[in-house]
Amino acid sequence: MSDDVIPSSYKQWRNCIEVRCKIRLTPAFIRERLAELQDDKQAKTREFARLYGVDHLERTIAWFRRAADEMTEGRK
């Protein structure tokens, strides 16, 4: 992975969250972040979209959903 600050792929995003930021992607964390990111009334969500663009917001939501799906599949 390059030293890009903004990830452009799911693999880069997971590395950024889990390795660089040392955040565990737990089901609870994913649910909380998805709830916030999908709520355009949230100030943090509006700020995210302003800073990084709506396209990146949508990618990030998709990456959180994918992480949630992978956790669900791992429990089957």
Secondary structure, 3 states (H helix, E strand, C coil): CCCCCCCCCHHHHHHHHHHHCCCCCCHHHHHHHHHHHCCCCCHHHHHHHHHHCHHHHHHHHHHHHHHHHHHHHHHC
